[in-house]
Amino acid sequence: MSKVCGEKITALQLRHHVADDAFGIRERHYIGVDNLCWGNDYPHTESTFPRSQQIMGERLRDVSADERDKILQGNVARIYGFRPQ
């Protein structure tokens, strides 16, 4: 199992990329849309908070509604086994 900063990286983490950057969105077909989950990294200063909706709206502007749904909520719901609201 790989380690980063002394912490173990689980197989789940290795398979799923947290996309809150333009590169991850642009390369979504290479990464696999089913492997992308949005995260804002709050409360760290590099997070998208408090402008998360605006920023992700801009970054996902050219992404289909189906892919947007997967990235913003569907994939994480599937991974952790809950129903999105």
C-alpha positions as a Markdown table, in Angstrom:
| # | Residue | x | y | z |
|---|---|---|---|---|
| 1 | Met | 0.0 | 0.0 | 0.0 |
| 2 | Ser | 1.3 | 3.5 | -0.9 |
| 3 | Lys | 2.0 | 6.2 | 1.6 |
| 4 | Val | 1.9 | 9.9 | 1.4 |
| 5 | Cys | 3.3 | 12.0 | 4.3 |
| 6 | Gly | 3.3 | 8.8 | 6.4 |
| 7 | Glu | -0.4 | 8.2 | 5.8 |
| 8 | Lys | -1.7 | 5.1 | 4.0 |
| 9 | Ile | -3.6 | 5.6 | 0.8 |
| 10 | Thr | -6.4 | 3.2 | 0.4 |
| 11 | Ala | -7.3 | 1.5 | -2.9 |
| 12 | Leu | -10.5 | 3.6 | -2.9 |
| 13 | Gln | -8.5 | 6.8 | -2.7 |
| 14 | Leu | -6.2 | 5.7 | -5.5 |
| 15 | Arg | -9.2 | 5.0 | -7.8 |
| 16 | His | -11.1 | 8.3 | -7.2 |
| 17 | His | -9.8 | 11.7 | -8.0 |
| 18 | Val | -11.2 | 14.8 | -6.3 |
| 19 | Ala | -11.9 | 17.2 | -9.1 |
| 20 | Asp | -12.0 | 20.9 | -8.2 |
| 21 | Asp | -9.5 | 22.0 | -10.8 |
| 22 | Ala | -9.6 | 22.8 | -14.5 |
| 23 | Phe | -7.1 | 20.0 | -15.3 |
| 24 | Gly | -9.2 | 17.3 | -13.7 |
| 25 | Ile | -12.3 | 18.4 | -15.5 |
| 26 | Arg | -10.6 | 18.8 | -18.9 |
| 27 | Glu | -9.0 | 15.3 | -18.6 |
| 28 | Arg | -12.2 | 13.7 | -17.2 |
| 29 | His | -12.4 | 11.2 | -20.1 |
| 30 | Tyr | -8.8 | 10.0 | -19.5 |
| 31 | Ile | -9.3 | 9.8 | -15.8 |
| 32 | Gly | -12.9 | 8.4 | -16.2 |
| 33 | Val | -15.9 | 10.4 | -15.2 |
| 34 | Asp | -17.0 | 7.6 | -12.8 |
| 35 | Asn | -13.7 | 8.2 | -10.9 |
| 36 | Leu | -14.2 | 11.9 | -10.3 |
| 37 | Cys | -15.7 | 13.4 | -7.2 |
| 38 | Trp | -15.9 | 17.1 | -6.4 |
| 39 | Gly | -14.4 | 18.4 | -3.1 |
| 40 | Asn | -13.8 | 21.9 | -1.9 |
| 41 | Asp | -11.2 | 21.2 | 0.8 |
| 42 | Tyr | -12.9 | 23.5 | 3.3 |
| 43 | Pro | -11.6 | 25.1 | 5.6 |
| 44 | His | -8.2 | 25.3 | 4.0 |
| 45 | Thr | -7.4 | 28.6 | 2.2 |
| 46 | Glu | -7.0 | 26.8 | -1.2 |
| 47 | Ser | -10.6 | 25.6 | -1.1 |
| 48 | Thr | -13.4 | 26.9 | -3.3 |
| 49 | Phe | -15.4 | 28.1 | -0.3 |
| 50 | Pro | -17.3 | 30.4 | -0.1 |
| 51 | Arg | -17.6 | 30.6 | -3.9 |
| 52 | Ser | -18.0 | 26.9 | -4.6 |
| 53 | Gln | -21.2 | 27.1 | -6.7 |
| 54 | Gln | -19.8 | 29.9 | -8.8 |
| 55 | Ile | -16.4 | 28.3 | -9.4 |
| 56 | Met | -17.7 | 24.8 | -10.1 |
| 57 | Gly | -20.4 | 26.3 | -12.4 |
| 58 | Glu | -17.6 | 28.0 | -14.4 |
| 59 | Arg | -15.4 | 24.8 | -14.4 |
| 60 | Leu | -18.3 | 22.5 | -15.4 |
| 61 | Arg | -19.8 | 24.9 | -18.0 |
| 62 | Asp | -18.9 | 22.7 | -20.9 |
| 63 | Val | -19.6 | 19.4 | -19.2 |
| 64 | Ser | -22.9 | 17.5 | -19.9 |
| 65 | Ala | -25.6 | 17.4 | -17.2 |
| 66 | Asp | -25.0 | 13.7 | -16.7 |
| 67 | Glu | -21.3 | 14.1 | -16.1 |
| 68 | Arg | -21.9 | 17.1 | -13.9 |
| 69 | Asp | -24.3 | 15.1 | -11.7 |
| 70 | Lys | -21.7 | 12.2 | -11.4 |
| 71 | Ile | -18.9 | 14.6 | -10.5 |
| 72 | Leu | -20.9 | 16.7 | -8.0 |
| 73 | Gln | -22.9 | 14.1 | -6.2 |
| 74 | Gly | -23.6 | 10.8 | -8.0 |
| 75 | Asn | -20.1 | 9.2 | -7.8 |
| 76 | Val | -19.6 | 10.0 | -4.1 |
| 77 | Ala | -23.1 | 8.7 | -3.3 |
| 78 | Arg | -22.3 | 5.4 | -5.2 |
| 79 | Ile | -18.9 | 5.0 | -3.5 |
| 80 | Tyr | -20.2 | 5.6 | 0.0 |
| 81 | Gly | -23.6 | 4.0 | -0.5 |
| 82 | Phe | -26.1 | 6.8 | 0.1 |
| 83 | Arg | -28.9 | 8.3 | -1.9 |
| 84 | Pro | -28.3 | 11.9 | -3.1 |
| 85 | Gln | -31.0 | 14.4 | -2.2 |
